[in-house]
Amino acid sequence: MTLVRKKNRTVRYYQVSLYPTLFDDFLLVHHCGTRCSRRSKKSYFKTKKEALINSLNIISAKKEEGFELLRKHSA
């Protein structure tokens, strides 16, 4: 999921992704776009439910900071 925040003439992105691993756990990766650290934050969770709850907490916090869901335009 990609979130975006437009402020003045800059646009900032924040991406949250969830991946199943080969070891029956889940990897949550989140990182920001312009003017942020290029490092991704990675967390592993034993269940999909734990990973989803954590990702929703991150998304909620980012929405409080003014980020919105990036909407794709249809052609």
Order of alpha helices (4+ residues) and beta strands (2+ residues): beta-beta-beta-beta-alpha-beta
